[in-house]
Amino acid sequence: IRVTDVSTVNSVSDLSELPVNGIERVEILRGSQSTLYGSPAAGGVITIKTKRSPLPGFHGSIGSNAGVFVKGGSDAGLNGRLSWNSKHGIYFNAAGNIFSCNGFNATVDTLTTTRVKGPDVDPFLKREVNITSGYEGNGYDAGLFLRYSNNNTSIDQKAFTDDDNYRINYIRRMAGLHLNNKFSDKFEMKFAGNWTETNRNDINDSSLLNDGKHYDRSYSKEKYWGEQLSGELTATYTARHFNITGGIASVQERMNQDIYTYSAVYDPYIYESHTTLDSINPIFNTKSIFIHGNLEGDLISSYLHDFRLMGGFRYQKNSIFGNNWALDINPSFIIGEHTLLYFSFAEGFTNPSLYQIYATDTYVPWDGQPGTNLSLGNRGLKTEITASSELGLKGSFDEKWDYQFSIFHTNTKNYIDFVYLWEKNIPVTQIGSDPNRDDFRGYRYLNIGQQVAFGTEFYVSRKINDHFKVRVSGCLVNGYINYLQANASDPSLAGTQVQLYANGSYLNENVSTKGLIRRPSTMELMLNYSPQPSTWFRFDLRYIGPRYDAYY
């Protein structure tokens, strides 16, 4: 089941939603997975498998935790699980969790300069319930699941800017089912369906100033709602030297937002607005058909015994962006007894999110000048197209050494990013220089150019003896983004200058930026010591490079 939040910028979920006490394991599927899991998975997939007791009868557990992680900051939690399995294959699982944390603060650098009364300590409260039930046996596996999550938090206005009255409430409701039937050792079919709804309410109600008597004269209330309904049917056939999986899928995504804003910060200029998407009813309908296979060389000739080939194709039709396709091909060759040479290539696409298309946020100049009436959302956005490739070698020797080395390259066209808009008739060097003039004209999502990432990954592991094992691993990544002036020539942007959020440059000419946003290089040294089979100690030394959120 794919978990998303349709109302967010990139339809991604908040990781704080994860039911940690209900997770059995987390798996990272490397390389291209775009044909099986959808086109955005060209770089890989993270799968999370929930817990389920394999033993018959009743089982239960309860746990609690508490701690201090910073001066004035503490957390505490309570969780419980209950499960029942019958000897006839019927099962039931329920889990609940409450977690409270107090002490987040993003204003460390402004302790002595902040406008507001001393920075507050922001709380976080999470409550969730998960229920699963079903039957498994005689080749059948059928089940239902329900999930409810409710998060409340108080956040700062932005990095290094405190706000003691900015609160967010986030609620997710989920329900789903799966039906699997293994007709024989060679053929099985699966169906999975899912419904999820998210509600996020943000309220920012006038932070107090230092004297404790005045307010900043602003108020905002934002409501974001999203819904996803999906279904997928797959069939898998497995033979001696190959297997093949095919299927069809359908996804419907809907969102809405309701935003009210009042500001008297620039009194006597009063700004008040109320926007909603009720009349637009943003909706995606996406239908897909896909096929994926795994072939051993013996099927063709005994001379190709050491050859393997995986690959697939996915065709998708979207109600807004039309037809697109994704493919991946992954050949590999076994060298000797313990070495594998592999290559992967994938081409996929990512449609703009409903938020990037329909977000209603607009800006009105506080000095009375006419604005652009442009919204943050852009209905003219194009689909991002991504091609990725990887070449690698992995294996072992002497029964003590394990290793892997690979190089990779990813190229994304029609790259979507957030930009600022400024008055075109004001020279760049004079923007913002007149305190009685508002030069800002708003913000927008644009296809701004091309992003390229490349690098290498490796690890070497050595078993020194029965007690010691050492491992060294690393990922060195770099890249660049080419911002194209032509991409800022949209007629709707007439009268504005486009400034890139990522590095502050203006798209009055082509711009190239070295480095990637939030993609650090990493290195790790790990030493394991096991004095006896039931006891072990591990030492980790890890280096994580800079994570650039913005370059200026």
C-alpha positions as CSV (number, residue, x, y, z in Angstrom):
1,I,0.0,0.0,0.0
2,R,1.5,3.3,-1.1
3,V,1.2,5.9,1.7
4,T,1.0,9.5,0.6
5,D,-0.5,12.9,1.5
6,V,-2.1,14.3,-1.6
7,S,-2.5,17.8,-0.1
8,T,1.3,18.4,0.4
9,V,3.8,19.9,-2.0
10,N,5.2,16.6,-3.4
11,S,2.4,14.3,-2.1
12,V,4.8,12.9,0.5
13,S,4.0,11.8,4.1
14,D,5.4,13.0,7.3
15,L,7.8,10.4,8.8
16,S,6.5,11.2,12.3
17,E,3.3,9.3,11.2
18,L,5.1,6.0,11.2
19,P,3.8,3.5,13.8
20,V,7.3,2.6,15.2
21,N,6.0,0.1,17.7
22,G,4.1,-1.8,15.0
23,I,7.1,-2.1,12.5
24,E,8.6,-5.5,12.0
25,R,11.3,-4.5,9.5
26,V,12.2,-1.8,7.0
27,E,13.6,-2.8,3.6
28,I,15.4,-0.6,1.0
29,L,14.9,-1.9,-2.5
30,R,17.9,-0.5,-4.5
31,G,17.9,0.4,-8.1
32,S,15.0,0.9,-10.4
33,Q,11.5,-0.2,-9.2
34,S,9.5,2.1,-11.5
35,T,7.5,-0.6,-13.4
36,L,6.3,-2.5,-10.3
37,Y,5.9,0.4,-7.8
38,G,5.1,3.3,-10.2
39,S,7.2,5.7,-12.2
40,P,8.5,7.9,-9.3
41,A,10.4,4.8,-8.0
42,A,13.1,5.0,-10.6
43,G,15.7,5.4,-7.8
44,G,14.4,2.8,-5.4
45,V,11.7,2.0,-2.8
46,I,11.5,1.9,1.0
47,T,9.1,-0.8,2.2
48,I,7.8,-1.0,5.8
49,K,6.4,-4.3,7.0
50,T,4.1,-4.3,10.0
51,K,4.3,-6.8,12.9
52,R,2.2,-9.9,13.2
53,S,2.7,-12.7,15.7
54,P,3.1,-16.1,14.0
55,L,2.2,-18.1,17.1
56,P,-1.4,-19.3,17.8
57,G,-3.4,-17.9,20.8
58,F,-3.5,-14.6,22.5
59,H,-0.4,-12.4,22.7
60,G,0.0,-8.9,24.2
61,S,2.6,-6.4,25.1
62,I,2.8,-3.0,26.8
63,G,5.7,-0.6,26.9
64,S,6.6,2.9,28.0
65,N,9.5,5.3,27.6
66,A,10.7,8.6,28.9
67,G,13.8,10.7,28.5
68,V,15.5,14.1,28.4
69,F,17.3,15.2,25.2
70,V,18.0,18.9,25.8
71,K,17.8,21.3,28.7
72,G,14.1,21.9,29.2
73,G,13.1,19.2,26.7
74,S,11.6,15.9,27.6
75,D,9.6,13.1,26.0
76,A,7.4,10.2,27.2
77,G,5.4,7.5,25.5
78,L,3.1,4.6,26.1
79,N,2.3,1.8,23.6
80,G,0.5,-1.5,23.6
81,R,-0.2,-4.4,21.3
82,L,-2.8,-7.3,21.3
83,S,-2.9,-10.2,18.8
84,W,-4.9,-13.4,18.4
85,N,-4.2,-16.2,16.0
86,S,-6.4,-19.3,15.6
87,K,-5.1,-22.6,14.5
88,H,-7.5,-22.4,11.5
89,G,-5.7,-19.3,10.0
90,I,-7.9,-16.5,11.4
91,Y,-5.9,-13.6,12.9
92,F,-6.5,-10.2,14.6
93,N,-4.0,-7.5,15.6
94,A,-4.5,-4.2,17.4
95,A,-1.9,-1.7,18.4
96,G,-2.0,1.8,20.0
97,N,0.6,4.4,20.8
98,I,0.7,7.8,22.6
99,F,3.8,9.9,22.5
100,S,4.4,13.4,23.9
101,C,7.5,15.5,23.4
102,N,8.3,19.0,24.7
103,G,11.4,21.0,23.9
104,F,11.8,21.7,20.1
105,N,13.3,25.1,19.4
106,A,14.4,26.5,16.0
107,T,15.4,29.9,17.3
108,V,18.8,29.2,18.8
109,D,20.6,31.8,16.7
110,T,18.1,34.6,17.7
111,L,18.0,34.2,21.5
112,T,19.3,37.8,21.9
113,T,17.8,39.4,18.8
114,T,14.3,38.0,18.5
115,R,11.3,40.3,18.4
116,V,9.0,38.0,20.3
117,K,9.0,37.4,24.0
118,G,11.6,34.7,24.7
119,P,11.6,31.7,22.4
120,D,9.0,29.1,23.5
121,V,9.5,25.4,23.8
122,D,7.4,23.7,21.2
123,P,5.4,20.5,22.1
124,F,4.5,17.5,20.0
125,L,1.7,15.0,20.8
126,K,1.0,11.9,18.7
127,R,-1.9,9.4,19.1
128,E,-2.6,6.4,16.8
129,V,-4.5,3.2,16.6
130,N,-3.9,0.3,14.0
131,I,-6.2,-2.7,13.5
132,T,-5.7,-5.6,11.1
133,S,-7.7,-8.8,10.7
134,G,-7.9,-11.6,8.2
135,Y,-7.5,-15.2,7.2
136,E,-4.4,-17.1,5.8
137,G,-4.3,-20.7,4.8
138,N,-4.7,-23.2,1.9
139,G,-3.2,-20.8,-0.6
140,Y,-5.5,-17.9,0.4
141,D,-4.6,-14.7,2.2
142,A,-7.3,-12.1,2.8
143,G,-7.3,-9.2,5.2
144,L,-8.6,-5.8,6.2
145,F,-6.8,-3.0,8.0
146,L,-7.8,0.3,9.7
147,R,-5.6,3.1,10.9
148,Y,-6.2,6.4,12.7
149,S,-3.5,8.9,13.5
150,N,-3.8,12.3,15.2
151,N,-0.8,14.7,15.6
152,N,-0.7,18.1,17.4
153,T,2.3,20.3,17.4
154,S,3.4,23.9,17.9
155,I,6.0,25.1,15.5
156,D,8.3,28.1,14.9
157,Q,7.4,30.5,12.1
158,K,10.6,29.5,10.2
159,A,14.2,28.8,10.8
160,F,15.6,31.1,13.5
161,T,12.2,32.9,13.9
162,D,10.1,32.0,17.0
163,D,6.3,31.9,17.0
164,D,4.5,30.9,20.2
165,N,1.0,30.7,18.7
166,Y,1.5,28.7,15.5
167,R,-0.2,25.3,15.9
168,I,-0.8,22.4,13.6
169,N,-3.3,19.5,13.9
170,Y,-2.9,16.6,11.5
171,I,-5.3,13.7,11.2
172,R,-5.0,10.6,8.9
173,R,-7.6,7.9,8.4
174,M,-6.9,4.8,6.4
175,A,-8.7,1.6,5.4
176,G,-7.7,-1.1,3.0
177,L,-7.9,-4.8,2.0
178,H,-5.9,-7.4,0.3
179,L,-6.9,-10.7,-1.4
180,N,-4.2,-13.2,-2.5
181,N,-4.8,-16.6,-4.1
182,K,-2.0,-19.0,-4.9
183,F,-3.6,-21.3,-7.5
184,S,-0.5,-23.5,-7.8
185,D,3.3,-23.4,-7.3
186,K,3.6,-21.5,-10.5
187,F,0.7,-19.1,-10.6
188,E,-0.8,-16.6,-8.1
189,M,-2.9,-13.5,-8.2
190,K,-3.1,-10.5,-5.8
191,F,-5.4,-7.6,-5.2
192,A,-4.8,-4.6,-2.9
193,G,-7.1,-1.7,-2.3
194,N,-6.6,1.4,-0.1
195,W,-8.5,4.5,1.0
196,T,-6.8,7.3,2.9
197,E,-7.9,10.8,4.0
198,T,-5.8,13.5,5.5
199,N,-6.7,16.7,7.3
200,R,-4.2,19.4,8.3
201,N,-5.3,22.5,10.1
202,D,-2.8,25.3,10.7
203,I,-3.6,28.3,13.0
204,N,-1.2,31.2,13.6
205,D,-2.7,33.7,16.0
206,S,-0.6,36.9,16.7
207,S,2.5,36.2,18.6
208,L,3.1,38.5,21.6
209,L,5.8,41.1,21.5
210,N,8.4,41.7,24.2
211,D,6.4,44.2,26.2
212,G,3.6,41.6,26.6
213,K,0.9,44.1,25.6
214,H,0.9,44.3,21.9
215,Y,0.3,41.8,19.1
216,D,1.9,41.6,15.7
217,R,-1.6,42.2,14.2
218,S,-1.8,39.1,12.0
219,Y,-3.9,36.0,12.0
220,S,-4.1,33.0,9.6
221,K,-6.1,29.8,9.5
222,E,-5.3,27.2,6.8
223,K,-7.1,23.9,6.2
224,Y,-5.7,21.3,3.8
225,W,-7.6,18.1,2.9
226,G,-6.6,15.2,0.7
227,E,-8.0,11.9,-0.3
228,Q,-6.6,8.9,-2.2
229,L,-8.5,5.8,-3.5
230,S,-6.4,3.1,-5.2
231,G,-6.7,-0.4,-6.4
232,E,-4.2,-2.8,-8.0
233,L,-4.5,-6.3,-9.5
234,T,-1.4,-8.4,-10.3
235,A,-0.7,-11.9,-11.6
236,T,2.6,-13.7,-11.3
237,Y,3.7,-16.8,-13.2
238,T,6.9,-18.6,-12.2
239,A,8.7,-21.2,-14.2
240,R,12.1,-22.9,-13.9
241,H,14.2,-20.2,-15.6
242,F,11.9,-17.2,-15.5
243,N,9.1,-15.4,-13.8
244,I,6.8,-12.7,-15.0
245,T,4.4,-10.3,-13.2
246,G,1.7,-8.2,-14.9
247,G,-1.0,-6.0,-13.6
248,I,-3.4,-3.1,-13.8
249,A,-3.8,-0.2,-11.4
250,S,-6.1,2.7,-10.8
251,V,-5.6,5.7,-8.5
252,Q,-7.8,8.7,-7.8
253,E,-6.4,11.7,-5.9
254,R,-8.4,14.7,-4.6
255,M,-7.5,17.7,-2.5
256,N,-8.9,21.0,-1.2
257,Q,-7.6,23.9,0.8
258,D,-9.3,26.8,2.6
259,I,-7.0,29.7,3.7
260,Y,-8.0,32.9,5.6
261,T,-5.4,35.6,6.3
262,Y,-5.6,38.9,8.0
263,S,-2.6,41.3,8.5
264,A,-2.3,44.8,9.7
265,V,1.5,44.7,10.0
266,Y,1.9,47.5,7.5
267,D,-0.9,49.7,9.0
268,P,-2.7,51.7,7.5
269,Y,-2.5,49.1,4.7
270,I,-4.8,46.2,5.8
271,Y,-4.6,42.9,4.0
272,E,-7.4,40.3,4.2
273,S,-8.1,37.3,2.0
274,H,-10.1,34.1,1.9
275,T,-9.4,31.5,-0.8
276,T,-10.7,28.1,-1.4
277,L,-10.7,25.4,-4.1
278,D,-14.4,24.4,-3.7
279,S,-15.3,25.6,-7.1
280,I,-12.3,23.9,-8.8
281,N,-12.4,20.5,-7.1
282,P,-8.8,19.4,-7.9
283,I,-8.7,15.7,-8.9
284,F,-6.3,13.3,-10.6
285,N,-7.4,10.0,-12.2
286,T,-4.5,7.7,-13.1
287,K,-4.7,4.3,-14.8
288,S,-1.7,2.0,-15.4
289,I,-0.8,-1.3,-17.0
290,F,2.6,-2.9,-16.4
291,I,4.7,-6.0,-16.9
292,H,7.9,-7.0,-15.2
293,G,10.0,-10.1,-15.7
294,N,13.1,-12.0,-14.5
295,L,14.9,-14.3,-16.9
296,E,17.8,-16.7,-16.4
297,G,20.3,-17.2,-19.2
298,D,19.7,-21.0,-19.2
299,L,16.4,-20.4,-20.8
300,I,18.2,-19.3,-24.0
301,S,21.4,-21.4,-23.9
302,S,23.6,-23.3,-21.4
303,Y,26.4,-20.9,-22.4
304,L,24.5,-18.1,-20.7
305,H,24.1,-19.9,-17.4
306,D,25.7,-17.0,-15.5
307,F,23.5,-14.3,-17.1
308,R,20.4,-12.8,-15.6
309,L,18.1,-10.2,-17.0
310,M,15.3,-8.2,-15.2
311,G,13.2,-5.6,-16.8
312,G,9.8,-4.1,-17.2
313,F,7.5,-1.5,-18.8
314,R,4.7,0.6,-17.4
315,Y,2.2,2.6,-19.4
316,Q,0.2,5.3,-17.5
317,K,-2.7,7.6,-18.5
318,N,-3.4,10.6,-16.3
319,S,-6.5,12.7,-16.6
320,I,-4.5,16.0,-16.7
321,F,-1.0,15.1,-18.0
322,G,-2.1,12.5,-20.6
323,N,0.0,9.4,-21.5
324,N,3.4,8.6,-20.1
325,W,5.6,5.5,-19.8
326,A,8.4,4.1,-17.7
327,L,10.8,1.3,-18.3
328,D,13.7,-0.4,-16.5
329,I,16.3,-2.9,-17.6
330,N,18.8,-4.7,-15.2
331,P,21.2,-7.2,-16.7
332,S,23.8,-8.9,-14.5
333,F,26.5,-11.5,-15.0
334,I,28.1,-13.9,-12.4
335,I,31.9,-13.8,-12.6
336,G,33.6,-16.8,-11.1
337,E,31.9,-18.2,-8.0
338,H,31.5,-15.1,-5.8
339,T,31.3,-12.0,-7.9
340,L,28.4,-10.3,-9.6
341,L,28.7,-7.6,-12.3
342,Y,25.5,-5.6,-12.7
343,F,24.0,-2.7,-14.6
344,S,20.7,-0.9,-14.3
345,F,18.9,1.7,-16.4
346,A,15.5,3.2,-15.8
347,E,13.5,6.0,-17.3
348,G,10.4,7.3,-15.5
349,F,8.4,10.4,-14.8
350,T,6.8,12.4,-12.0
351,N,3.7,14.4,-12.5
352,P,3.4,17.7,-10.6
353,S,1.3,17.3,-7.4
354,L,-2.2,18.7,-7.1
355,Y,-0.8,21.3,-4.7
356,Q,1.9,22.5,-7.2
357,I,-0.9,22.9,-9.8
358,Y,-3.8,24.4,-7.7
359,A,-2.3,26.1,-4.6
360,T,-4.2,29.4,-4.2
361,D,-1.6,31.4,-2.3
362,T,-1.3,34.9,-3.8
363,Y,0.5,38.1,-2.8
364,V,-0.8,41.7,-2.8
365,P,1.8,44.5,-2.4
366,W,1.4,46.4,0.9
367,D,2.1,49.8,-0.8
368,G,-1.1,49.7,-2.9
369,Q,0.6,48.9,-6.2
370,P,-1.2,46.4,-8.5
371,G,-0.1,42.8,-8.0
372,T,0.3,40.0,-10.6
373,N,-2.7,38.0,-9.4
374,L,-0.5,34.9,-9.9
375,S,-1.1,32.0,-7.5
376,L,1.6,29.8,-6.1
377,G,0.1,26.9,-8.1
378,N,0.9,26.7,-11.8
379,R,-1.5,24.8,-14.1
380,G,1.1,25.1,-16.9
381,L,3.6,22.8,-15.2
382,K,5.1,19.9,-17.2
383,T,5.9,16.4,-16.1
384,E,9.4,15.8,-14.7
385,I,11.3,13.2,-16.8
386,T,14.1,11.2,-15.1
387,A,16.7,8.8,-16.5
388,S,19.0,6.9,-14.0
389,S,21.7,4.4,-14.5
390,E,24.1,2.4,-12.2
391,L,27.0,0.1,-12.9
392,G,28.4,-2.0,-10.0
393,L,30.4,-5.0,-8.8
394,K,29.8,-6.9,-5.6
395,G,31.0,-10.2,-4.2
396,S,33.2,-12.0,-1.6
397,F,36.5,-13.9,-1.4
398,D,38.4,-15.9,1.2
399,E,35.1,-16.3,3.1
400,K,36.2,-13.3,5.1
401,W,35.9,-10.4,2.7
402,D,32.7,-8.9,1.3
403,Y,32.6,-5.8,-1.0
404,Q,30.5,-3.7,-3.3
405,F,31.4,-0.8,-5.5
406,S,29.1,1.1,-7.9
407,I,28.8,4.4,-9.8
408,F,25.5,6.1,-10.6
409,H,24.1,8.9,-12.7
410,T,20.6,10.5,-12.6
411,N,19.3,13.2,-15.0
412,T,16.0,15.0,-14.4
413,K,14.5,17.3,-17.0
414,N,11.7,19.8,-16.5
415,Y,12.9,20.1,-12.9
416,I,10.2,21.8,-10.7
417,D,11.1,24.3,-8.0
418,F,9.8,27.2,-6.0
419,V,10.7,30.8,-7.2
420,Y,10.2,34.4,-6.0
421,L,8.8,37.1,-8.3
422,W,9.9,40.7,-8.2
423,E,8.9,43.9,-10.0
424,K,10.6,43.9,-13.4
425,N,11.3,47.6,-13.7
426,I,13.4,47.8,-10.6
427,P,17.1,47.0,-11.1
428,V,18.3,43.9,-9.3
429,T,20.8,46.0,-7.2
430,Q,18.0,48.2,-6.0
431,I,15.3,45.6,-5.1
432,G,14.2,46.2,-1.5
433,S,16.3,49.3,-1.1
434,D,13.3,51.7,-0.6
435,P,11.4,51.1,2.7
436,N,8.4,52.9,1.3
437,R,8.1,50.7,-1.8
438,D,7.1,47.0,-2.1
439,D,9.0,45.4,-4.9
440,F,7.9,41.8,-4.1
441,R,5.2,40.3,-6.5
442,G,4.7,36.8,-5.2
443,Y,5.9,33.2,-5.7
444,R,5.3,30.4,-8.1
445,Y,6.2,26.8,-9.0
446,L,8.0,26.6,-12.3
447,N,9.8,24.1,-14.5
448,I,13.2,25.7,-14.2
449,G,15.7,23.4,-15.8
450,Q,17.7,20.2,-15.5
451,Q,19.1,18.5,-12.4
452,V,22.0,16.0,-12.6
453,A,23.3,13.9,-9.8
454,F,26.2,11.5,-9.9
455,G,28.6,9.7,-7.6
456,T,29.8,6.4,-6.2
457,E,28.8,4.0,-3.4
458,F,31.0,1.4,-1.8
459,Y,31.5,-0.9,1.2
460,V,34.3,-3.3,2.3
461,S,33.7,-5.8,5.1
462,R,36.4,-8.0,6.7
463,K,35.8,-10.8,9.2
464,I,39.1,-10.7,11.2
465,N,38.3,-13.7,13.4
466,D,35.3,-15.2,15.2
467,H,35.0,-12.2,17.5
468,F,35.9,-9.1,15.4
469,K,34.4,-7.8,12.2
470,V,35.1,-4.4,10.6
471,R,33.2,-2.6,7.8
472,V,33.9,0.6,5.9
473,S,31.3,2.2,3.7
474,G,30.6,5.5,1.9
475,C,28.5,7.4,-0.6
476,L,30.1,10.3,-2.4
477,V,27.5,12.3,-4.3
478,N,27.7,15.5,-6.3
479,G,25.8,17.2,-9.1
480,Y,24.6,20.4,-10.6
481,I,21.4,22.2,-11.7
482,N,21.1,24.1,-15.0
483,Y,18.5,26.8,-14.7
484,L,17.3,28.0,-18.1
485,Q,16.3,31.6,-18.8
486,A,13.8,30.3,-21.4
487,N,11.9,28.5,-18.6
488,A,11.1,31.9,-17.0
489,S,9.7,33.4,-20.2
490,D,6.1,32.2,-19.5
491,P,3.8,35.1,-20.7
492,S,2.0,35.0,-17.3
493,L,5.3,36.2,-15.7
494,A,5.4,39.4,-17.8
495,G,6.3,42.3,-15.6
496,T,8.3,40.3,-13.1
497,Q,11.8,39.1,-12.5
498,V,12.2,35.5,-11.4
499,Q,14.6,34.7,-8.5
500,L,15.6,31.2,-7.7
501,Y,14.8,30.0,-4.2
502,A,17.7,27.5,-4.2
503,N,20.6,30.0,-4.7
504,G,19.2,33.6,-5.0
505,S,20.1,34.0,-8.6
506,Y,17.9,35.9,-11.1
507,L,16.8,34.1,-14.3
508,N,17.8,37.0,-16.5
509,E,20.3,34.6,-18.1
510,N,21.1,30.9,-17.9
511,V,22.5,29.9,-14.5
512,S,24.4,26.8,-13.4
513,T,24.8,25.8,-9.8
514,K,27.2,23.1,-8.5
515,G,26.0,21.0,-5.6
516,L,22.6,19.5,-4.6
517,I,20.0,20.4,-2.1
518,R,20.0,18.1,0.9
519,R,22.2,15.4,-0.7
520,P,25.2,14.9,1.6
521,S,28.2,12.6,1.1
522,T,28.6,10.1,3.9
523,M,31.4,7.8,5.3
524,E,31.1,5.2,8.0
525,L,33.4,2.9,10.0
526,M,31.8,0.1,11.9
527,L,33.5,-2.3,14.3
528,N,31.7,-5.4,15.7
529,Y,33.0,-7.3,18.7
530,S,31.3,-10.5,19.9
531,P,32.9,-12.2,22.9
532,Q,30.3,-14.9,22.8
533,P,27.4,-15.8,20.5
534,S,24.8,-14.1,22.7
535,T,26.7,-10.9,23.3
536,W,28.0,-8.2,21.0
537,F,29.3,-4.6,21.0
538,R,29.3,-2.2,18.1
539,F,31.3,0.9,17.5
540,D,30.3,3.4,14.8
541,L,32.1,6.4,13.5
542,R,30.0,8.3,10.9
543,Y,30.7,11.4,8.9
544,I,27.8,13.3,7.1
545,G,28.7,16.1,4.8
546,P,26.9,19.5,4.5
547,R,23.2,19.4,3.7
548,Y,22.4,22.6,1.8
549,D,18.8,23.8,2.2
550,A,19.7,27.0,0.3
551,Y,23.0,28.5,-0.8
552,Y,22.6,32.1,0.4
